[in-house]
Each structure stands twice: as C-alpha cells, then as structure tokens.
Amino acid sequence: MPLPHSQLEPTVGSVRALCAACVLSASLGALPQPSYGNANTPAPAEKIGTAANFLMLPPDEQPGSFRNIDKLFATRTFKHGSKPYPLPKAVKPLTVISYESEGRKFGIEDFMARNRVSGLLVLDHGHIALERYGLGNTEASRWTSFSVGKSILSTLVGAAVADGSIHSIEDPITRYLPALKGSAYDGASVRNLLQMSSGVKWNEDYRQHDSDIGRLLKCTTEKTSGCIIDFMRKLPRAAAPGTVFNYNTGETHLLGLAVSAATHRHLSDYLADKIWSRFGMQSDGYWALESEDGAEMAGGMLSMTLRDYGRFGLFILGDGMAGGQRVLPNGWVAQATQPRADSPQVAFGKLEPGDPLGYGYQWWALPPVSPHAGAFEAEGIFGQFIYINPARKLVVVVWSAWPEAWVDKNSIETHVFLSAVVNTLHSRP
C-alpha cells in the first residue's frame, strides 16, 4: 500500500501536506514499551484493528495490526529454505550513532523513540552491525511491508524475464492479461507499468474514500476475487503510455497478476521458489490476498522477519544471485534502480534533505551525492525501508509505526539517520 511521491498536486508542500493528512493526526511520541510487573503477570492481548480501518488505525493499534496481518486478511505463505543464509555478528558492532535533527543531537535510542521504530537492522558487508527491536517486536515477529513489497514484486518481474516466462518488458501488458484488451491499458507495456507511466488516470489520495486507491482498498475488504482487475480495466486514459509518471498501486497489482499468469504460479509460490528458499531465508513469510484463496495484493502487504528483510536486501546487493545461480537478468538491478527522467526529482523541483530522487522499476533512487551515491531503497508508508548502498556494501532495514501514513519530518530524520550510519561505518578504522 503506497503513498505517492508523485505529482498529486502542483507543489512540493501541497503533495507532502497531502501525505501527512492521509490518515490521522497524532503526536509523534513513541508508544511506551509495556511493563508487566513480573514474569508471572501475563501480557495483555494485542490490540488489533480491522481490515476496513487498516490505514486509519490509532497508534496503539498499529503495532499489533502490522505484525498480525494474517488476522485481518486472507494470506498465503511463502516457504523458507532448509539452509539459512548466515548473518554473523560484526566484530565491531555499531553501538553509538550520533546525528542531528531540528538543531539537536540524538542517538540510536532517540531515533527509535522519536520515529516509533519497531525494528532496526544494519548489515555491513553481510555482518550484523546493529539489530534492535521496539513496540513489542522480537526476532520472530513478522512485520508488514506496505509498499516495500512493490520492490519485491518488481524483482519477481525480473525473475520471470530471466526464466523466459515473460519474453520482454517491452511486451504489451495485454499479452499476459488479455482481460485488459479494449481498456485504457491496451497499448501500455510491462515496462510502462514497472515505471508507473501507463498513462491511465489514477488518484492515489487516501483522504477520499471514493478515490481510485480507496476503491481498490474496498475490494480487499470485501474480499471479492477479481475485483481489482475489474475496477482497473474501467479506468480512463489521461496520457499516452510512457509519457507521464503517476504513482499507482493498482498497476503493481496488475504486474503481479501478469507474473502469475506468465509463470502459472501464485506469487507466493514463485517468490518461495526463486528467492526465499534459494537465497536462504530463515523463516516463512506470508502475503495478504485480495480474497480467500485469491490473488496476492501485489502492491504491498508481505510480512516477514527483520532479518529476512535484510537477506532480501543482500540478494539485491549481490545482483540477484541465489544459491550460486543467477535469478535476475544481468544488469537488472542497475536498470531497475535507474529513475525515469520525469519521476519526482522533476515533479518536485528542489528536493528537501534526504528525500528520494526518483523512481525506477518500483525502487526509489536517492540523490547521487555523498554518502548515498548509487544508493536506492524500497519504501513503504508508516516508515518501512530497505536501504541498499552498493558502494559501501551496506543494507539497512527500518520498520516503523509512524502515527500517519507519511510524515515529512520522520522521513527526513530517517534519511539523516541513514547518512549517520554510513558515515559512522566509513569513519571507523
């Protein structure tokens, strides 16, 4: 489930104001960690919201809901392999990270409290330099991805190209989804959808229940099979395919359906076969479904452990190799993380500190300046990130439960913290 880094309104401030107003207003203070008195006192039951209210949960219901998606939606499991990819502890762990925000200095604990961070993992050259949990999470907790899942889905498109299931990303999307023939998607390519540039009109405003994203989400709460593609094929055209970037969660769902059609597999099974079992994820994950035994909600909503998020980052850092075999085409990662010329760096003009530069194949590319030159990330609302810096051999995973879907100052502070992580590691002997 995304929130757009796109031109929903004409100015940077108005777009960001839209993002911040999407869900609810609440204080930015951290949820207090529970104290149960002694070991004989049972912890209270998790506070879990409802599927219909999922993006408007009060802060005290977010953690329980985000780690228990299977209690809100139908899900399908993707299985881990028999031999976990090792994540040894770093010889020199990161115990101190200092950064400045709003004119004040802060450390690791401050970052987690101020940004409601529920999981933090730093993998330096494949070694765990830092691992922290908050908001009731543990090593065994599985946390939902939101739009971080888009980057995983686009990676499955690459896998399908590599194994020949998808002939080319220049193919028309109707080659794999003939139900879209005669719709506004007729004439759009797989690449167009990867870059969210189909030209189909779309409104991703969570404030409006009758917006396009609101109607898509209604499909998931009604749990009606095929509801999303039926809705998508009725959308009008706004521009020629490939000419305009417009963030569209529905297009990621269509890509997921295309991968399933091309491979004759459920996305969860294909993910398990191509990456989860081959690379050596340690735990099973699960993917929320549109309906009971229906299609995966390809726009996001995968749940997995913090370390397996990190392992996925290492898979991408290693250019798509798993178990000694190439899963992605040569050069796919570099191509997928290259932003379109008209993605948000142009739409937004001058970017605020730490904001992503542009959009590739469902990956965000960061500004090409130190310390993030060549870095990119998967990003989801409420503060979910997989940050990958190939030059520094670094993967950082951040789980959060921001009180609103998108909060500018939390996003900026997270990127300032990431800069501090890179600089701290780089400056050590």
Long-range contacts (C-beta under 8 A, 24 or more apart in sequence): 1-55, 1-146, 1-147, 1-217, 1-249, 1-299, 1-300, 1-301, 1-380, 1-381, 2-146, 2-147, 2-150, 2-204, 2-247, 2-249, 2-252, 2-299, 2-300, 2-380, 2-381, 3-147, 3-204, 3-206, 3-381, 3-405, 3-406, 4-204, 4-247, 5-247, 5-344, 5-348, 5-355, 5-356, 5-359, 5-364, 6-196, 6-204, 6-245, 6-246, 6-247, 6-343, 6-344, 6-347, 7-245, 7-246, 7-344, 7-347, 7-348, 8-203, 8-204, 8-205, 8-247, 12-348, 12-349, 12-350, 12-351, 12-352, 15-348, 16-406, 16-408, 18-205, 18-207, 19-404, 19-405, 19-406, 19-407, 19-408, 20-404, 20-406, 20-407, 20-408, 21-207, 21-404, 22-55, 22-205, 22-206, 22-207, 22-381, 22-404, 22-405, 22-406, 23-55, 23-56, 23-206, 23-404, 23-405, 24-56, 24-58, 24-403, 24-404, 25-403, 25-404, 26-58, 26-59, 26-403, 26-404, 27-403, 28-114, 28-115, 28-116, 28-402, 28-403, 28-407, 28-409, 28-410, 29-113, 30-112, 30-113, 30-114, 30-115, 30-116, 30-134, 30-135, 31-59, 31-60, 31-63, 31-116, 31-135, 31-401, 33-134, 33-135, 33-136, 34-136, 46-136, 48-72, 51-220, 51-221, 52-221, 54-217, 55-206, 55-217, 55-381, 55-405, 59-116, 59-401, 59-403, 62-382, 62-401, 62-403, 63-118, 63-135, 63-136, 63-137, 63-401, 64-136, 66-118, 66-143, 66-144, 66-382, 66-401, 67-118, 67-136, 67-137, 67-141, 67-142, 67-143, 67-144, 67-303, 69-144, 69-286, 69-288, 69-301, 69-303, 70-286, 70-303, 72-288, 73-220, 73-288, 73-289, 73-297, 73-301, 74-223, 74-288, 74-289, 74-291, 74-292, 74-293, 74-294, 75-286, 75-287, 75-288, 75-289, 75-303, 76-266, 76-268, 76-286, 76-287, 76-289, 76-296, 77-268, 77-284, 77-285, 77-286, 78-268, 78-269, 78-271, 78-272, 78-276, 78-284, 78-285, 78-286, 78-287, 78-302, 79-272, 79-276, 79-277, 79-284, 80-272, 80-276, 80-277, 80-280, 80-281, 80-282, 80-283, 80-284, 80-285, 80-308, 81-276, 81-277, 81-278, 81-279, 81-280, 81-281, 82-277, 83-280, 84-280, 84-281, 84-282, 85-279, 85-280, 85-281, 85-282, 85-311, 85-314, 87-123, 87-126, 87-127, 87-128, 87-307, 87-310, 87-311, 88-126, 88-127, 88-128, 89-127, 89-128, 90-124, 90-127, 90-128, 90-129, 91-127, 92-129, 92-428, 93-128, 93-129, 93-130, 94-122, 94-124, 94-129, 94-130, 94-421, 94-424, 94-425, 95-130, 96-424, 97-130, 97-417, 97-420, 97-421, 97-424, 98-420, 98-424, 99-416, 99-417, 99-419, 99-420, 100-416, 101-412, 101-413, 101-416, 102-409, 108-132, 111-413, 111-417, 114-413, 115-383, 115-400, 115-402, 115-410, 115-413, 115-414, 116-383, 116-400, 116-401, 116-402, 116-403, 117-383, 117-398, 117-399, 117-400, 118-143, 118-399, 118-400, 118-401, 119-143, 119-306, 119-397, 119-398, 119-399, 120-396, 120-397, 120-398, 120-399, 121-306, 121-307, 121-309, 121-310, 121-395, 121-396, 121-397, 122-394, 122-395, 122-396, 122-421, 122-425, 123-310, 123-313, 123-314, 123-394, 123-395, 123-396, 123-397, 124-392, 124-393, 124-394, 124-425, 125-393, 125-394, 126-314, 126-393, 129-425, 130-421, 131-306, 131-307, 133-306, 135-401, 137-306, 137-399, 139-305, 139-306, 139-307, 140-283, 140-305, 141-305, 141-306, 142-283, 142-285, 142-286, 142-303, 142-304, 142-305, 143-303, 143-304, 143-305, 143-306, 143-384, 143-399, 144-288, 144-300, 144-301, 144-302, 144-303, 144-384, 145-300, 145-301, 145-302, 145-303, 145-304, 145-309, 145-378, 145-380, 145-384, 146-300, 146-301, 146-380, 146-381, 146-382, 146-384, 147-249, 147-299, 147-300, 147-378, 147-379, 147-380, 147-381, 147-384, 148-300, 148-302, 148-309, 148-378, 148-379, 148-380, 148-384, 148-385, 148-386, 149-287, 149-298, 149-299, 149-300, 149-301, 149-302, 149-380, 150-249, 150-252, 150-298, 150-299, 150-300, 150-362, 150-378, 151-362, 151-363, 151-378, 151-386, 152-271, 152-302, 152-312, 152-378, 153-252, 153-255, 153-256, 153-259, 153-267, 153-298, 153-299, 153-362, 154-194, 154-252, 154-255, 154-336, 154-361, 154-362, 154-363, 155-275, 155-316, 155-320, 155-328, 155-336, 156-256, 156-259, 156-267, 156-270, 156-271, 156-274, 157-190, 157-194, 157-255, 157-258, 157-259, 157-361, 158-320, 158-327, 158-328, 158-329, 158-332, 158-336, 158-361, 159-270, 159-274, 159-275, 159-320, 159-327, 159-328, 160-259, 160-262, 160-263, 160-270, 161-329, 161-332, 162-320, 162-326, 162-327, 162-328, 162-329, 162-332, 163-263, 165-259, 165-262, 165-263, 166-190, 166-258, 166-259, 166-262, 169-194, 173-198, 173-254, 173-258, 176-257, 176-258, 176-261, 176-262, 177-229, 177-254, 177-257, 177-258, 177-261, 179-229, 179-233, 180-229, 180-232, 180-233, 180-254, 183-232, 183-233, 183-234, 183-235, 184-235, 184-236, 184-237, 185-232, 185-233, 185-254, 187-241, 188-241, 188-242, 189-241, 189-242, 190-255, 190-258, 191-242, 192-241, 192-242, 193-251, 193-252, 193-254, 193-255, 193-258, 194-255, 194-336, 194-361, 194-362, 195-242, 195-245, 195-340, 195-343, 195-359, 195-360, 195-361, 196-245, 196-246, 196-247, 196-248, 196-251, 196-359, 196-362, 197-241, 197-242, 197-243, 197-244, 197-245, 197-246, 197-340, 197-342, 198-241, 198-248, 198-251, 199-237, 199-238, 199-239, 199-240, 199-241, 199-242, 199-243, 199-244, 200-232, 200-235, 200-236, 200-237, 200-238, 200-248, 200-251, 201-235, 201-236, 201-237, 201-238, 202-235, 202-238, 202-246, 202-247, 202-248, 202-250, 202-251, 204-247, 204-248, 204-249, 206-405, 212-248, 212-250, 213-249, 213-250, 216-249, 216-250, 216-253, 216-299, 219-290, 220-288, 220-290, 220-297, 223-290, 223-291, 223-292, 223-294, 224-290, 224-291, 225-290, 225-291, 225-292, 225-294, 225-295, 226-290, 226-294, 226-295, 227-290, 227-291, 228-253, 228-290, 228-295, 229-253, 229-254, 229-257, 244-342, 245-340, 245-342, 245-343, 245-344, 245-347, 245-359, 247-359, 249-299, 249-300, 250-299, 252-298, 252-299, 252-300, 252-362, 253-290, 253-295, 253-297, 253-298, 253-299, 254-298, 255-298, 256-295, 256-296, 256-298, 256-299, 257-295, 257-298, 259-298, 260-295, 260-296, 266-296, 267-295, 267-296, 267-298, 268-296, 274-322, 274-327, 275-312, 275-315, 275-322, 275-327, 276-308, 278-322, 278-323, 278-325, 278-327, 279-311, 279-312, 279-314, 279-315, 279-322, 279-323, 280-311, 280-322, 280-323, 281-308, 281-311, 281-312, 282-307, 282-308, 282-311, 283-307, 283-308, 300-380, 306-397, 306-399, 309-386, 309-397, 309-399, 310-386, 310-395, 310-397, 312-386, 313-386, 313-387, 313-388, 313-395, 313-396, 313-397, 314-395, 316-388, 317-388, 317-390, 317-393, 317-395, 335-360, 335-361, 336-360, 336-361, 336-362, 336-363, 337-361, 337-363, 337-365, 337-376, 338-365, 339-364, 339-365, 352-408, 352-412, 353-412, 353-415, 353-416, 354-411, 354-412, 354-413, 354-414, 354-415, 354-416, 354-418, 354-419, 355-411, 355-412, 355-415, 366-415, 371-419, 371-422, 371-423, 371-426, 372-418, 372-419, 372-422, 381-405, 381-406, 383-407, 383-410, 383-411, 383-414, 385-414, 385-418, 387-418, 389-422, 392-422, 392-425, 392-426, 394-421, 394-422, 394-425, 396-421
